Amino acid sequence: MKSPLQASFRSPHRWLPLLLCAGLHRASADDWPQWLGPQRDGVWRETGILEKFPEAGPTRRWRTEIGAGYSGPAVAGGRVFVMDRIVPTDAPKPKSAFDFAQIPGTERILCFNEADGHLVWKQEYDCPYTVSYAAGPRTTPLVAGGRVFTLGTMGNLLCLDAATGEKVWERDFKKDFGLKIPTWGVAANPLLDGKKLICLVGGEGSVAVAFDKDTGRELWRALSAKEPGYAPPTIHEFAGRRQLILWHAEAVNGLDPETGRVLWTEPWKLNYGMAIPTPRAMGANLFLTCFYNGSLMLHFEEGKEAPVTVWRTQRMSERDTTHLNCTMATPFIEDGHIYGPCSYGQFRCLRADTGERVWETFVPTSGKSERWGNCFVVKNGPRFLLFSEKGDLIIAHLSPQGYQEISRAHLLDPLNTDPGRPVVWSHPAFANRHVYVRNDRELICVDLAAK
């Protein structure tokens, strides 16, 4: 007899409405206007994509110089948007990745022509850093309704005219909310819900804040925590109602997205505040994972507002891991199984109903055991596109039977050495049968169309 969790993961009837909705959105899925794509779920729904890379690799359409940063690109309306940081040549160099000395620099929002990579406009502002891993901005621009919303490492929230780059409004989280900048800066990608731009902020009573997208006026604020964490806000429907999932360093929370009223709280204190990967929902289940504390699976029952814990990692460990300890990548859940990179680069498959490990491999991440070994996971049709920290794009099949690599191409060199080895830790964008990736020196556009 199947448990409610097993049934919710495996029953095709629960998924029929979602599949129909996905079909309705097919025409608008060409762009990649925000974190994890059009529906914020890490699925690239375009067809006509090559099945394997040509022997010489895919064609690079253009490249353009940019500065450093972890910000992934967004693609919308014939434009490519990305954030970077420029540091004066005579600025002091951080002694290590964990040096919190103030480093002068400028954060920039750049807009390029999608067809040829030519710069259309840039917006920049002075922004000294006092954070660990100080390469540059962390969040992906969010483009909607002729506006682009960006959030910088030190808490600068901007709304710009997408066509011209002119500033519409701005907020400063340090000045407006008393934010004490977290160890790794402000990194949670904002969420647009109707007229509300919802952000993970910080400060007393303002871990979550909703702003009017047109004016920047505060609509509501909620929650307190010593550290806000880094996980993007997400909205899912559970137990018959839309819920805003807010995961900070002390708890997972469900809020009413219209008012900010807290519906439920599941305590979960994390080491070093490392609530980073986007919470993943499937059916009536919510999965969370982090570097030190492992995994948590919640289940929502009809008629009950608060979830119950199905399974969770009991022992904290970064090396001797039980389930899945993702550092920064958002895992993918499909057909009752969870896929994602663990703490030292072990790309794993788990059973979603129990957390039981099915298999693991280092092939798509760092190639061997490396602390924070990483790859980003995106689904396209029946296969997956994995972007490794080495700058490789991989076409692979993922199933409970194992990892099957189909094709691999090296797109650009890893240049960021903060973790003690060269890495690319910026999420790619997939749009209009192309992939857009960046390192600390360039942004490139690569053709992935089937010939």
Backbone torsions as a table, in degrees:
resi	resn	phi	psi	omega
1	MET	NA	130.7	-177.6
2	LYS	-78.6	142.5	173.7
3	SER	-75.0	163.8	175.8
4	PRO	-56.1	-35.8	179.4
5	LEU	-66.0	-46.5	178.5
6	GLN	-60.2	-42.1	-178.8
7	ALA	-64.1	-40.6	-176.8
8	SER	-70.4	-28.4	177.9
9	PHE	-80.1	-31.3	-167.0
10	ARG	-107.7	-18.1	-175.3
11	SER	-74.2	120.6	-179.3
12	PRO	-68.3	-24.6	-176.6
13	HIS	-67.7	-31.6	178.0
14	ARG	-65.6	-25.4	-173.4
15	TRP	-94.6	-9.8	-176.8
16	LEU	-57.1	-48.0	179.0
17	PRO	-60.2	-38.0	-179.2
18	LEU	-68.8	-37.6	177.9
19	LEU	-65.7	-37.9	177.6
20	LEU	-65.0	-41.4	178.9
21	CYS	-63.1	-39.7	178.8
22	ALA	-60.0	-39.2	178.3
23	GLY	-64.6	-37.4	-179.7
24	LEU	-65.9	-29.5	-177.4
25	HIS	-90.8	3.9	-172.7
26	ARG	-55.4	-43.1	-174.2
27	ALA	-66.3	-26.5	-176.2
28	SER	-97.2	8.7	-173.3
29	ALA	-92.1	7.2	-177.6
30	ASP	-70.6	-40.1	179.5
31	ASP	-79.0	170.6	177.2
32	TRP	-131.9	76.3	-165.8
33	PRO	-86.2	3.8	-177.0
34	GLN	-165.1	179.9	176.8
35	TRP	-53.8	128.0	177.9
36	LEU	65.5	13.6	171.1
37	GLY	97.3	-175.8	-172.0
38	PRO	-55.4	-40.8	-179.1
39	GLN	-104.4	11.9	173.9
40	ARG	58.9	36.0	-174.5
41	ASP	-128.0	5.0	178.7
42	GLY	72.2	26.0	178.1
43	VAL	-116.3	128.6	175.1
44	TRP	-102.0	111.6	-169.3
45	ARG	-95.4	3.4	178.0
46	GLU	-69.5	151.3	173.3
47	THR	-110.5	178.8	-179.1
48	GLY	75.8	26.7	-179.3
49	ILE	-97.5	142.0	-176.9
50	LEU	-58.6	147.7	-178.3
51	GLU	-83.5	-32.8	175.3
52	LYS	-151.3	159.6	-177.1
53	PHE	-77.9	144.0	173.4
54	PRO	-63.6	160.4	-175.3
55	GLU	-56.7	-37.1	-179.8
56	ALA	-84.2	0.6	-178.1
57	GLY	91.8	163.6	178.9
58	PRO	-69.1	158.4	-176.8
59	THR	-78.0	127.9	174.0
60	ARG	-87.3	119.5	-176.2
61	ARG	-79.1	-40.3	177.9
62	TRP	-162.1	163.2	173.5
63	ARG	-139.5	152.1	176.8
64	THR	-146.8	144.6	-177.8
65	GLU	-74.5	137.8	173.0
66	ILE	-140.7	174.6	176.4
67	GLY	-89.8	-166.1	-174.1
68	ALA	-84.5	161.0	175.4
69	GLY	156.3	166.2	177.8
70	TYR	-103.8	-3.7	-177.8
71	SER	-63.1	126.6	174.5
72	GLY	-79.8	156.1	178.1
73	PRO	-77.5	156.1	169.6
74	ALA	-121.5	144.8	-177.5
75	VAL	-126.6	123.2	-178.5
76	ALA	-160.3	137.3	173.1
77	GLY	58.8	35.9	178.7
78	GLY	78.6	13.0	-180.0
79	ARG	-128.5	154.4	174.6
80	VAL	-119.8	127.5	-176.6
81	PHE	-117.2	137.7	178.0
82	VAL	-154.4	157.5	176.3
83	MET	-110.5	150.2	174.1
84	ASP	-149.6	-176.1	-180.0
85	ARG	-140.3	136.9	178.0
86	ILE	-114.4	127.0	-179.3
87	VAL	-112.2	134.0	178.0
88	PRO	-56.5	144.6	-177.2
89	THR	-62.6	-26.3	-179.2
90	ASP	-95.9	9.9	179.6
91	ALA	-71.3	146.4	177.9
92	PRO	-64.0	144.4	-180.0
93	LYS	-89.7	138.2	175.3
94	PRO	-58.4	139.0	-179.8
95	LYS	-69.5	-28.5	177.6
96	SER	-159.4	176.9	178.1
97	ALA	-65.3	-19.1	-179.1
98	PHE	-106.0	21.9	174.7
99	ASP	-84.1	120.5	-176.6
100	PHE	-99.0	16.7	177.6
101	ALA	-62.4	149.5	-179.7
102	GLN	-72.4	124.6	179.3
103	ILE	-116.0	120.8	179.7
104	PRO	-68.8	156.2	178.2
105	GLY	171.9	175.2	-178.0
106	THR	-126.4	127.0	171.1
107	GLU	-87.2	142.0	-178.4
108	ARG	-131.7	146.8	166.7
109	ILE	-110.1	123.4	-176.0
110	LEU	-114.3	140.6	177.5
111	CYS	-124.4	123.3	-178.6
112	PHE	-117.8	154.2	172.9
113	ASN	-70.2	126.3	-177.5
114	GLU	-63.8	-29.1	-175.0
115	ALA	-75.3	-36.8	-173.5
116	ASP	-134.3	-2.0	177.8
117	GLY	79.4	7.5	178.4
118	HIS	-72.1	141.3	-179.8
119	LEU	-68.2	127.6	177.6
120	VAL	-94.5	-48.7	176.2
121	TRP	-159.7	164.7	173.1
122	LYS	-142.1	148.3	174.7
123	GLN	-126.0	133.6	-176.6
124	GLU	-141.7	157.7	179.5
125	TYR	-153.9	149.7	179.5
126	ASP	-65.1	134.1	-175.2
127	CYS	-154.9	84.4	174.3
128	PRO	-64.9	142.6	-179.9
129	TYR	-105.0	145.2	171.6
130	THR	-137.9	52.0	-174.3
131	VAL	-131.3	162.1	171.5
132	SER	-78.5	147.0	-176.0
133	TYR	58.2	69.2	-167.3
134	ALA	-92.1	23.5	-176.3
135	ALA	-58.6	-44.3	-177.0
136	GLY	171.0	-168.7	-177.1
137	PRO	-58.6	154.3	-175.7
138	ARG	-106.2	-32.0	-168.2
139	THR	-91.3	154.9	176.2
140	THR	-86.3	133.9	174.8
141	PRO	-56.5	149.2	177.9
142	LEU	-115.5	121.1	-174.7
143	VAL	-115.4	125.5	179.7
144	ALA	-163.6	140.9	173.1
145	GLY	58.0	35.6	179.3
146	GLY	77.0	10.5	179.2
147	ARG	-123.6	153.6	171.2
148	VAL	-125.3	128.0	-178.0
149	PHE	-108.4	129.6	-178.9
150	THR	-131.7	150.5	-179.7
151	LEU	-134.0	119.0	-176.0
152	GLY	-89.7	170.5	-174.6
153	THR	-61.6	-32.9	-177.8
154	MET	-98.5	15.1	172.8
155	GLY	92.0	23.0	176.8
156	ASN	-90.1	110.8	178.9
157	LEU	-100.4	122.1	-177.3
158	LEU	-124.0	144.7	168.6
159	CYS	-117.8	121.2	-176.4
160	LEU	-121.3	154.7	170.9
161	ASP	-71.3	120.9	-174.6
162	ALA	-64.6	-27.0	-177.3
163	ALA	-80.5	-35.9	-172.1
164	THR	-116.5	-19.4	-174.9
165	GLY	81.9	1.7	179.5
166	GLU	-68.3	142.9	-176.9
167	LYS	-74.8	128.3	176.8
168	VAL	-94.9	-48.1	173.7
169	TRP	-159.4	165.8	178.3
170	GLU	-151.4	155.4	174.8
171	ARG	-135.0	150.2	178.5
172	ASP	-119.7	109.9	-174.6
173	PHE	-63.2	-30.5	179.5
174	LYS	-69.2	-47.0	-177.7
175	LYS	-74.8	-41.4	-171.7
176	ASP	-82.4	-27.1	-174.0
177	PHE	-130.5	5.4	178.9
178	GLY	66.1	30.9	-177.7
179	LEU	-65.6	129.1	167.7
180	LYS	-91.8	116.5	-172.5
181	ILE	-58.8	126.9	179.1
182	PRO	-65.0	167.5	-176.9
183	THR	-50.8	-46.0	-176.9
184	TRP	-105.4	22.8	175.1
185	GLY	78.5	-174.8	178.0
186	VAL	-85.7	121.3	-169.2
187	ALA	-136.5	-2.4	-176.0
188	ALA	-83.1	121.6	-179.0
189	ASN	-65.4	126.4	179.0
190	PRO	-60.5	156.8	-178.9
191	LEU	-120.9	129.0	176.5
192	LEU	-99.1	123.7	179.6
193	ASP	-134.2	99.2	-176.4
194	GLY	64.1	-124.2	179.1
195	LYS	-87.9	-1.2	-174.0
196	LYS	-99.6	130.4	168.0
197	LEU	-103.3	110.1	-173.1
198	ILE	-101.0	128.4	-175.8
199	CYS	-128.8	148.7	166.7
200	LEU	-83.9	118.4	-173.1
201	VAL	-112.6	-73.8	-174.0
202	GLY	119.3	173.5	-175.8
203	GLY	93.7	167.1	-176.5
204	GLU	-67.5	120.2	177.9
205	GLY	73.7	7.6	-174.1
206	SER	-137.2	36.2	173.7
207	VAL	-60.0	-39.9	174.6
208	ALA	-116.0	133.1	178.7
209	VAL	-136.3	135.1	174.3
210	ALA	-105.9	128.9	179.4
211	PHE	-112.1	148.6	170.2
212	ASP	-68.1	122.6	-174.1
213	LYS	-64.5	-22.8	-176.6
214	ASP	-89.9	-26.5	-173.9
215	THR	-123.7	-18.8	-174.1
216	GLY	82.3	2.0	179.1
217	ARG	-67.1	140.0	178.2
218	GLU	-70.6	131.4	178.3
219	LEU	-100.7	-41.6	173.3
220	TRP	-161.3	162.8	174.0
221	ARG	-139.6	155.3	-175.7
222	ALA	-158.4	156.0	169.9
223	LEU	74.4	148.1	174.0
224	SER	-131.3	144.5	176.7
225	ALA	-162.9	150.7	179.0
226	LYS	-63.5	-36.5	176.7
227	GLU	-129.6	133.6	-177.6
228	PRO	-77.5	-16.7	-174.3
229	GLY	77.6	-165.0	-171.7
230	TYR	-138.2	3.9	-172.7
231	ALA	-79.6	134.5	178.5
232	PRO	-63.5	140.7	171.6
233	PRO	-63.8	144.9	177.7
234	THR	-136.4	155.0	176.3
235	ILE	-122.4	129.5	177.1
236	HIS	-139.7	159.2	175.2
237	GLU	-97.4	119.9	177.5
238	PHE	-131.2	141.5	176.9
239	ALA	51.8	37.4	174.3
240	GLY	80.9	9.4	179.0
241	ARG	-144.1	149.9	175.6
242	ARG	-70.1	133.5	-179.5
243	GLN	-131.6	135.2	173.4
244	LEU	-87.8	117.9	-179.6
245	ILE	-92.1	119.1	179.3
246	LEU	-121.1	113.3	-177.6
247	TRP	-112.2	111.1	175.8
248	HIS	-114.9	-170.6	-169.4
249	ALA	-72.1	-7.6	-177.6
250	GLU	-118.8	-16.7	-175.2
251	ALA	-168.7	160.1	167.3
252	VAL	-99.0	135.1	-174.1
253	ASN	-131.5	146.1	170.8
254	GLY	-112.1	128.6	-177.2
255	LEU	-124.2	154.9	168.2
256	ASP	-74.9	114.3	-175.3
257	PRO	-64.1	-20.3	-178.9
258	GLU	-79.3	-32.3	-173.2
259	THR	-121.2	-18.1	-174.4
260	GLY	83.4	3.0	179.9
261	ARG	-65.5	132.7	-179.1
262	VAL	-77.3	124.7	-179.2
263	LEU	-92.3	-38.1	-180.0
264	TRP	-161.4	159.6	178.2
265	THR	-140.4	131.2	174.9
266	GLU	-114.8	105.5	-177.4
267	PRO	-60.2	137.1	176.1
268	TRP	-161.4	94.4	-177.7
269	LYS	-83.0	128.1	-172.9
270	LEU	-110.8	144.5	174.2
271	ASN	-70.3	132.9	177.2
272	TYR	58.3	20.5	175.4
273	GLY	63.1	27.5	-170.2
274	MET	-84.3	53.1	166.9
275	ALA	-83.0	99.6	-171.8
276	ILE	-123.4	-59.1	-175.6
277	PRO	-60.7	147.3	178.3
278	THR	-64.5	128.5	174.9
279	PRO	-57.9	138.5	-176.0
280	ARG	-112.6	132.4	179.0
281	ALA	-112.5	145.2	169.4
282	MET	-151.2	118.4	-175.2
283	GLY	61.8	-127.7	-177.6
284	ALA	-97.5	24.6	-173.6
285	ASN	-124.9	149.1	179.4
286	LEU	-131.5	126.0	-177.1
287	PHE	-115.5	135.4	177.5
288	LEU	-132.3	148.6	-178.4
289	THR	-149.1	145.0	-179.9
290	CYS	-149.3	165.2	-168.4
291	PHE	-62.7	-54.2	-175.8
292	TYR	-85.1	-40.7	-168.0
293	ASN	-94.3	-6.2	174.5
294	GLY	84.7	-135.1	-168.6
295	SER	-123.3	156.0	175.7
296	LEU	-141.4	128.1	176.4
297	MET	-116.8	121.4	178.8
298	LEU	-109.9	151.3	179.5
299	HIS	-132.5	133.7	-179.7
300	PHE	-104.3	127.8	177.8
301	GLU	-100.6	144.4	178.9
302	GLU	-57.6	135.6	178.1
303	GLY	84.9	-5.0	178.9
304	LYS	-120.7	126.8	-174.9
305	GLU	-73.8	-42.3	-176.7
306	ALA	-88.1	145.3	180.0
307	PRO	-83.0	167.8	172.2
308	VAL	-113.5	150.9	178.0
309	THR	-82.3	124.2	178.4
310	VAL	-87.3	-49.9	173.4
311	TRP	-156.8	155.9	179.1
312	ARG	-154.9	155.9	176.4
313	THR	-74.3	124.3	-175.7
314	GLN	-88.9	-32.3	-174.2
315	ARG	-110.2	126.0	-179.9
316	MET	-78.8	127.2	176.5
317	SER	-162.2	141.0	176.6
318	GLU	-92.6	-19.6	-178.3
319	ARG	-107.9	-52.6	-177.8
320	ASP	-87.3	75.9	-170.4
321	THR	-91.8	144.7	-176.6
322	THR	-93.9	-45.5	-173.7
323	HIS	-116.6	-101.7	179.7
324	LEU	-139.5	119.1	-178.7
325	ASN	-113.1	73.4	179.6
326	CYS	-67.2	142.1	175.4
327	THR	-88.9	-58.2	-175.2
328	MET	-133.9	-23.9	-176.8
329	ALA	-74.9	145.5	175.3
330	THR	-86.6	120.0	-179.3
331	PRO	-69.9	167.3	179.6
332	PHE	-120.0	136.4	179.5
333	ILE	-115.4	127.9	-179.1
334	GLU	-152.4	134.6	175.5
335	ASP	50.6	43.2	175.0
336	GLY	76.9	16.0	179.9
337	HIS	-134.6	150.8	-177.8
338	ILE	-112.7	133.6	-179.6
339	TYR	-125.4	132.2	177.5
340	GLY	176.6	166.6	-179.8
341	PRO	-83.9	136.8	178.7
342	CYS	-91.4	-171.1	-167.3
343	SER	-61.1	-35.0	-178.6
344	TYR	-116.3	33.8	174.2
345	GLY	85.7	6.9	177.5
346	GLN	-75.9	105.9	177.0
347	PHE	-76.2	120.1	-168.6
348	ARG	-120.5	155.6	168.4
349	CYS	-118.8	126.2	177.2
350	LEU	-119.5	152.0	166.8
351	ARG	-74.1	128.8	-176.5
352	ALA	-70.9	-29.9	-175.0
353	ASP	-78.5	-23.5	-177.4
354	THR	-125.1	-18.8	-173.7
355	GLY	83.4	1.8	-178.5
356	GLU	-63.1	135.1	180.0
357	ARG	-76.9	131.7	-179.6
358	VAL	-100.0	-47.5	176.8
359	TRP	-160.2	168.0	174.0
360	GLU	-151.5	156.3	177.9
361	THR	-156.5	150.4	176.1
362	PHE	-95.3	-2.6	-169.5
363	VAL	-58.6	-44.9	-174.7
364	PRO	-86.9	-0.7	-176.4
365	THR	-109.5	-98.5	-176.7
366	SER	-101.0	-6.4	179.8
367	GLY	83.3	-16.8	177.6
368	LYS	-159.3	176.3	-179.1
369	SER	-66.4	114.4	177.7
370	GLU	-139.3	133.6	178.6
371	ARG	-58.5	128.6	-177.8
372	TRP	66.2	22.2	176.0
373	GLY	-53.4	133.1	-165.8
374	ASN	-142.4	152.0	162.1
375	CYS	-149.8	153.3	178.2
376	PHE	-99.0	141.8	-169.7
377	VAL	-116.2	123.3	177.5
378	VAL	-133.2	137.2	179.5
379	LYS	-95.6	137.4	173.9
380	ASN	-139.5	107.9	-177.3
381	GLY	60.8	-132.9	-177.3
382	PRO	-84.2	-3.9	-175.9
383	ARG	-123.5	177.4	-179.1
384	PHE	-117.7	148.9	171.5
385	LEU	-112.0	118.2	-177.8
386	LEU	-112.6	128.2	178.0
387	PHE	-108.8	111.5	-172.7
388	SER	-84.5	163.1	179.6
389	GLU	-68.7	-10.0	176.8
390	LYS	-86.4	-2.5	-178.4
391	GLY	89.7	15.9	179.1
392	ASP	-96.8	138.9	170.1
393	LEU	-101.5	128.4	-172.5
394	ILE	-121.5	132.9	169.8
395	ILE	-99.3	125.1	-175.3
396	ALA	-147.9	156.8	168.1
397	HIS	-100.9	132.3	175.4
398	LEU	-117.8	127.8	179.3
399	SER	-153.0	168.6	176.1
400	PRO	-59.8	-19.6	-180.0
401	GLN	-77.2	-17.7	177.2
402	GLY	142.8	-179.0	178.0
403	TYR	-92.5	124.4	-180.0
404	GLN	-124.3	105.1	-179.8
405	GLU	-82.4	129.6	-178.9
406	ILE	-97.3	-43.9	-174.2
407	SER	-161.4	153.6	-178.8
408	ARG	-145.4	141.5	176.9
409	ALA	-139.5	136.7	176.3
410	HIS	-85.5	118.2	-175.1
411	LEU	-96.1	-40.9	179.0
412	LEU	-159.5	162.8	-173.0
413	ASP	-84.6	141.6	173.4
414	PRO	-74.7	127.8	-175.0
415	LEU	-120.9	-19.1	-178.4
416	ASN	-79.0	122.6	-175.8
417	THR	-110.6	15.2	-178.0
418	ASP	-57.0	-38.9	-179.8
419	PRO	-80.3	7.5	179.5
420	GLY	94.0	5.9	175.2
421	ARG	-154.0	157.2	179.6
422	PRO	-70.7	130.9	179.7
423	VAL	-141.0	159.2	164.9
424	VAL	-114.8	114.1	-178.6
425	TRP	-119.1	47.2	178.8
426	SER	-125.4	127.5	-177.1
427	HIS	-69.2	133.6	178.0
428	PRO	-75.2	165.7	171.3
429	ALA	-117.0	137.1	178.4
430	PHE	-115.3	116.5	-175.3
431	ALA	-152.7	139.3	173.2
432	ASN	50.8	44.4	178.9
433	ARG	61.2	29.4	175.1
434	HIS	-133.1	162.2	170.8
435	VAL	-119.3	141.6	-179.5
436	TYR	-120.1	120.7	-178.1
437	VAL	-134.2	156.7	-179.2
438	ARG	-140.3	155.6	165.7
439	ASN	-124.4	-154.8	-177.3
440	ASP	-86.9	10.9	-178.3
441	ARG	-133.3	-29.4	-174.5
442	GLU	-150.0	157.0	170.7
443	LEU	-115.7	131.1	-178.1
444	ILE	-127.4	155.7	176.2
445	CYS	-119.8	126.0	-175.6
446	VAL	-124.0	132.8	-177.8
447	ASP	-77.3	124.4	178.3
448	LEU	-117.4	13.5	-178.6
449	ALA	-72.1	141.2	174.4
450	ALA	-67.5	139.4	-176.6
451	LYS	-92.7	NA	NA
